[in-house]
Amino acid sequence: MKSRKNRFCIFFVIAFVVASFSLTAYAGEKAHWGYSGHEGPAHWGELDPSFSACSAGKNQSPINMTDFIEAKLKPILFNYTTGGNEVLNNGHTIQVNYMPGSSIVVDGRSFELKQFHFHSPSENTIKYQSYPMEAHFVHADKDGNLAVLAVWYQEGRENEELKKAWDHMPLHSGEKYALPNSLDAIALLPDQPGYYRFNGSLTTPPCSEGVIWLVMKYYDTVSKGQIEKFTQAMHGPNNRPLQPVNARMILE
């Protein structure tokens, strides 16, 4: 009788430990999100408490840019060197990771380039004009504050610099490859300067706000084949719908 009771106690303890571990593991996982259906942008704010800004935020990105305010913005100082050394498919975009040492200076603050990635069609629009593709160059300062430089791409000639990454594009989520020829981010920017500026957020969960957005006024080109290869790897569009501008100013 005592032996049977001891066995029951041991079984109960083991079952409790297993259940507790399962609950802890589940609680630590982030919700899966995507661009369609019940995991799409309209539901991001409901998927995880940490995604609440996606639905409750007042300064969300992307936006349609219009009604500009003339602000005589100072030129962005680019301190880019060749450093795009790894390309990955994270299931939501194709991203090129950048080695340390490249930065931009905005308002006297230095922001280091961490990575750049792509969306098709474009996320930000100008007077509701969309582009086939948009790149986001993600920078962070020493305190972790973010500045995103956005570049539109129109369909046209093949982009030779982008080809260095596209030739090794991972087609499956979770895959990444080292690039034999590093990319130079400056070669992916339009030749003409000029940009728009507004305060916004990340365009993917958790949609954190407080991001400085710098959208180049002029576009570069990519080929039809480069656009198609990207959309095939993403299995469709990967752009978040436009968000309300609310009381924000769009400077130029």
C-alpha positions in Angstrom: 0.0 0.0 0.0 2.8 2.4 0.9 4.7 1.5 -2.2 1.6 2.2 -4.4 1.2 5.6 -2.7 4.8 6.5 -3.2 4.5 5.6 -6.9 1.4 7.8 -7.2 3.3 10.8 -5.6 6.3 10.4 -7.9 4.0 10.2 -10.9 2.1 13.4 -9.8 5.4 15.3 -9.3 6.7 14.3 -12.8 3.4 15.2 -14.4 3.5 18.6 -12.7 7.0 19.3 -13.8 6.3 18.4 -17.4 3.1 20.5 -17.5 5.0 23.5 -15.9 7.8 23.2 -18.5 5.3 23.1 -21.3 3.5 26.2 -20.1 6.7 28.1 -19.6 8.0 27.2 -23.1 4.7 28.2 -24.6 4.6 31.5 -22.8 8.1 32.4 -24.0 7.2 31.9 -27.6 6.3 35.0 -29.8 3.1 34.7 -31.8 3.5 33.9 -35.5 2.5 36.7 -37.8 2.2 37.1 -41.6 0.6 39.3 -44.3 -2.7 37.5 -44.8 -5.6 35.9 -43.0 -6.0 35.7 -39.2 -2.2 36.4 -38.9 -2.3 39.4 -41.2 -1.7 43.1 -40.4 -5.3 43.7 -39.3 -4.8 41.3 -36.5 -1.2 41.9 -35.4 -2.2 43.8 -32.3 -4.3 40.9 -31.1 -1.7 38.2 -31.6 0.6 39.0 -28.7 0.5 41.6 -25.9 3.9 42.9 -27.0 2.4 43.7 -30.4 -0.2 46.1 -28.9 1.3 49.2 -30.7 0.3 47.6 -34.0 -3.3 48.5 -33.2 -3.1 51.1 -30.5 -0.2 53.2 -31.7 -0.8 56.7 -33.1 2.5 57.1 -35.1 2.5 54.0 -37.1 4.3 53.3 -40.4 4.0 53.1 -43.4 2.1 56.2 -44.5 1.0 58.0 -47.6 3.1 61.1 -47.9 1.4 64.4 -48.9 0.8 67.9 -47.5 4.5 68.4 -47.0 6.0 71.1 -44.7 9.0 72.9 -46.0 11.7 72.5 -43.4 15.0 73.0 -45.3 16.3 69.6 -44.0 20.0 69.3 -43.7 21.7 66.7 -46.0 22.2 63.2 -44.6 25.9 62.5 -44.1 26.7 59.0 -45.5 29.6 57.2 -44.1 29.0 53.9 -45.8 31.7 51.3 -46.7 31.3 47.9 -48.4 30.0 45.6 -45.7 26.9 43.6 -46.8 28.2 40.2 -46.1 25.2 37.9 -45.4 21.8 37.4 -46.9 18.9 35.6 -45.1 15.3 34.7 -45.6 13.5 35.2 -42.3 10.1 34.2 -43.7 8.9 37.9 -43.9 11.6 39.5 -46.1 15.0 39.0 -47.7 17.5 40.8 -45.5 21.2 41.7 -46.0 23.2 41.9 -42.7 25.9 44.6 -42.6 29.3 44.5 -40.9 30.0 47.3 -38.3 31.6 50.5 -39.5 29.0 52.1 -41.8 26.7 54.9 -40.6 24.7 58.0 -41.3 24.7 61.3 -39.4 21.3 63.0 -38.9 21.0 66.2 -36.7 24.6 65.6 -35.5 23.7 62.0 -34.3 25.4 59.0 -35.7 23.4 55.9 -36.6 25.2 52.7 -37.5 23.8 50.6 -40.4 22.7 47.2 -39.1 20.9 45.6 -42.1 18.7 46.4 -45.0 15.7 44.5 -46.3 12.9 44.7 -48.9 9.2 45.0 -49.4 7.1 44.5 -52.5 5.1 46.4 -53.4 6.3 49.5 -51.6 5.0 50.3 -48.1 5.3 54.1 -48.1 3.5 55.9 -50.9 3.7 59.5 -52.2 0.3 61.0 -53.1 -0.9 57.4 -53.2 1.7 56.4 -55.8 3.1 53.0 -55.0 6.4 51.5 -56.3 7.1 47.8 -57.1 9.7 47.6 -54.4 11.1 49.4 -51.4 14.2 48.9 -49.3 14.6 49.8 -45.6 18.1 50.5 -44.4 17.9 50.1 -40.6 20.3 52.1 -38.4 20.7 52.4 -34.6 22.5 54.9 -32.5 24.6 54.1 -29.4 21.4 54.2 -27.2 19.4 51.9 -29.5 17.3 54.6 -31.1 16.4 53.7 -34.7 16.5 55.5 -38.0 15.2 53.9 -41.2 16.2 55.1 -44.6 13.7 54.1 -47.2 14.4 53.8 -51.0 11.8 53.2 -53.7 12.7 51.1 -56.8 10.9 51.4 -60.1 10.9 48.6 -62.7 13.7 49.2 -65.2 17.3 48.2 -65.7 18.8 45.4 -63.6 20.3 46.6 -60.4 23.9 45.3 -60.5 24.6 45.9 -56.8 21.4 44.1 -55.8 22.4 41.2 -58.1 25.2 40.3 -55.7 22.6 39.3 -53.1 19.9 38.1 -55.5 22.3 35.5 -57.0 22.5 33.9 -53.6 18.9 34.6 -52.4 17.7 32.0 -49.9 14.4 30.7 -51.2 13.2 29.1 -47.9 12.5 30.6 -44.5 15.3 30.3 -42.1 18.0 29.9 -44.7 21.0 32.3 -44.9 24.2 32.4 -46.9 27.5 34.2 -46.7 28.0 36.5 -49.7 31.2 36.0 -51.8 31.0 39.6 -52.9 30.1 42.1 -50.2 27.5 44.8 -51.1 28.1 48.5 -50.9 24.9 50.1 -49.5 25.7 53.5 -51.1 25.4 51.8 -54.6 21.7 51.0 -53.8 20.8 54.6 -53.2 19.5 57.0 -55.9 22.1 59.4 -57.4 20.1 62.5 -56.4 19.9 63.7 -52.8 16.8 64.9 -51.1 14.5 63.2 -48.7 11.3 63.4 -46.6 11.2 63.0 -42.9 8.6 61.9 -40.4 8.3 60.1 -37.0 7.0 56.6 -37.3 7.3 53.0 -36.2 8.6 49.6 -37.3 6.4 48.3 -40.1 6.4 44.8 -38.7 5.5 43.5 -35.2 6.0 44.7 -32.5 5.4 47.9 -34.5 7.5 49.9 -31.9 7.3 53.7 -32.3 9.9 56.4 -32.0 11.6 55.5 -35.3 13.0 58.3 -37.4 11.9 57.8 -41.0 14.0 59.2 -43.9 12.4 58.5 -47.3 14.5 59.3 -50.3 12.7 61.6 -52.8 14.1 59.9 -55.9 14.0 56.2 -56.9 16.5 53.7 -58.3 15.6 50.8 -60.6 15.4 47.0 -60.4 14.5 44.6 -63.2 11.2 42.8 -63.6 13.1 39.5 -63.0 14.5 40.8 -59.7 11.0 41.9 -58.5 9.5 38.5 -59.5 12.3 36.5 -57.8 11.7 38.4 -54.6 7.9 38.0 -54.6 8.2 34.3 -55.4 10.5 33.8 -52.4 8.0 35.6 -50.2 5.0 33.8 -51.8 3.2 37.0 -52.3 3.2 40.7 -51.2 4.9 41.6 -47.9 3.8 45.2 -47.4 1.9 46.5 -44.4 -1.1 48.6 -45.4 -1.0 52.4 -45.0 -1.5 53.8 -41.5 -3.2 57.0 -40.4 -0.9 60.1 -40.4 -2.9 61.6 -37.5 -1.2 64.8 -36.3 2.2 64.1 -37.7 4.2 66.5 -39.8 5.9 65.3 -43.0 9.0 67.4 -43.6 10.9 68.1 -46.8 
